[in-house]
Each structure stands twice: as C-alpha cells, then as structure tokens.
Amino acid sequence: LPQRGAASHALAMRVQWERARRRWFVVTDEGPAAELIAHLRPFGWRTRLLTVGPGRYIVELVRSLE
C-alpha cells in the first residue's frame, strides 16, 4: 500500500497463496484497500463487514469456499 512498503497486488498475492489459514482484515474498503480486494475477487474472495461500534466496522477478507 502506498507509503507502507507493499503494492496492493503483491499483498493480495501474499494473502491468496499463504499456506497457513488465517483471518485477514482491512479497516476500509476504499482506496488502496479496494484495489487489494479487487485483486482477490477472481480467486473467490469476498468481504464481510464486522461492526465494531455505532456506524463503524472493519472488513474481513473471506475465501468464498469457507
């Protein structure tokens, strides 16, 4: 992600191909995070919103096969 040391595509491929199954979260679904999500969609990933307060949420990246 910009100024964070990782391109959205490279980070998406790390999420996709990592052997260990773990939960992945992003704090927004806009901007660079939207690019990350878009790179994962062709591999069957989707998003799930988890409420953390009134009008606030985090986004979980979920494999559609789970």
C-alpha positions in Angstrom: 0.0 0.0 0.0 1.3 3.5 -0.7 3.9 4.7 1.8 3.5 1.4 3.7 6.0 -0.7 1.7 3.7 -3.1 -0.2 1.9 -2.8 -3.5 -1.8 -3.9 -3.3 -1.2 -6.7 -5.9 1.8 -8.1 -4.0 -0.1 -8.0 -0.8 -3.2 -9.7 -2.3 -1.0 -12.5 -3.7 0.5 -13.0 -0.3 -3.0 -13.3 1.2 -4.1 -15.7 -1.6 -1.1 -18.0 -1.6 -0.2 -18.2 2.0 -0.3 -21.8 3.2 -1.4 -21.1 6.8 -5.1 -20.4 7.0 -5.6 -17.2 9.0 -8.2 -14.4 9.2 -7.4 -11.3 7.2 -8.8 -7.8 7.9 -8.7 -4.3 6.5 -10.1 -1.2 8.1 -11.7 0.2 4.9 -13.0 -1.0 1.6 -11.9 2.2 -0.3 -8.8 3.5 -1.9 -5.8 1.1 -1.9 -7.7 -1.4 0.2 -10.3 -1.6 -2.6 -7.5 -2.4 -5.0 -6.4 -5.2 -2.7 -10.0 -6.6 -2.5 -10.3 -6.3 -6.3 -7.2 -8.4 -6.8 -8.6 -11.2 -4.6 -12.1 -11.4 -6.1 -11.1 -13.5 -9.1 -9.8 -16.1 -6.6 -13.1 -16.4 -4.9 -12.6 -14.0 -2.1 -15.4 -11.8 -0.7 -15.8 -9.3 2.1 -17.7 -9.5 5.4 -18.4 -6.3 7.4 -17.9 -6.7 11.2 -19.4 -4.0 13.3 -17.1 -2.6 15.9 -19.3 0.4 17.1 -22.1 2.6 16.0 -21.5 3.3 12.3 -18.0 1.7 12.4 -16.8 -1.5 11.0 -13.8 -3.5 9.9 -13.7 -5.6 6.7 -12.9 -9.3 6.9 -11.5 -10.9 3.7 -13.1 -14.3 3.4 -12.5 -17.1 1.0 -15.8 -18.0 -0.7 -15.1 -21.7 -0.3 -15.1 -21.5 3.5 
